[in-house]
Amino acid sequence: MTVEMFEKGKWMQLPREILIGHGVLEELGTVCKQLDMGKKASIVTGVQTRKIAGERVLEILSDAGYEINLIEVSSINRENIEGVKKKALEDKAEFMLGVGGGSKIDTAKIAAFELHVPFIAVPTIASHDGIASPRASIKDKDRGSSPVSIQTHAPLAVVADTSILSSAPYRFTAAGCGDILANYTAVRDWQLADRIRNAEFSGYAAALSEMSANMIMDNVNEIRKKDEKSTGTVVKALVSSGVAISIAGSSAPASGSEHKFSHALDMMAEKPALHGEQCGVGTIMMTYLYGDNWQRIREVLNKIGAPTTAKELGIKDEEIVEALTNAHKINPSRYTILGDLGLTYEAAERLALATRVIG
């Protein structure tokens, strides 16, 4: 073995504790004791998620002897993150918990990372794979409010109570499926970038990412039952996808051209749909560009009950086409099937028509 081979090694941070199942929220006190992070903590949650799980988390940890402060946030932005950090510093928090959906978890994740304290994720919806990943998404005012993915640390623990997650509106779970099916085209893009741009590639992370997508594809009939067991299947796929991101050291195994399309829609659509819903539709179209079985992706999304058309997304046809023509501008350093120049308006329109996303 040469010295150069050893220099290719890198540090990976993965969650130490992952609990998925019925009633696992009640184990949170035990998890915190095992992780030995200190006795003072801040819970970041929202108005609704406070009622759903935040208050219970407060009770569980207080009963376990922890000094807990609860911080409510409305949305994720730099102002709210700074507010959370200020309050956590005042309370001398030694670790943080994010209780809620993506924006609450990402707010806590970024704040904890910047304060250099551990973080625990307690999701209340199964809508995206940020649950266990070291990435967080925030809109950048300097880039026209374009969402940017930033590096943080993976949560030290994930506590996903399926009795809570399965009680959430099914639309969120269906969106989570769309976010995971996007892994297929994300990995294809990653492989393409490896061949054309010599991008750093991990076969292990790619395989885990595709396995996560296969969990959705292979269990589509079960997922459609909308019960606690099927929600658990989706959560496991979301968590394993997040772990793939940790292994890769980037979001590449789970975010490619289909995510660029979704982020472009966020900027251009009058009323964007859920992130995972848009990624699912983007996956249909990017799979078509690769010459792969886009009909199968569309069929699975239909069975799950996720959108497959602009109309079902609640987005105008012209917004779909505009997003396609501008998607390559999102995170331009990540090479995808869209290339450096992107799609012409005519090519984008033809793509959306061919896959029945518009028309």
Secondary structure, 3 states (H helix, E strand, C coil): CCHHHHHCCCCCCCCCEEEEECCHHHHHHHHHHHHCCCCEEEEEECHHHHHHHHHHHHHHHHHCCCEEEEEECCCCCHHHHHHHHHHHHHCCCCEEEEEECHHHHHHHHHHHHHHCCCEEEEECCCCCHHHCCCEEEEEEHHHCCEEEEEECCCCCEEEEEHHHHCCCCHHHHHHHHHHHHCHHHHHHHHHHHHHHHCCCCCHHHHHHHHHHHHHHHHCHHHHCCCCHHHHHHHHHHHHHHHHHHHHHCCCHHHCCHHHHHHHHHHHHCCCCCCHHHHHHHHHHHHHHHCCCCHHHHHHHHHHHCCCCCHHHHCCCHHHHHHHHHHHHHCCCCCCCCCCCCCCCHHHHHHHHHHCCCCC
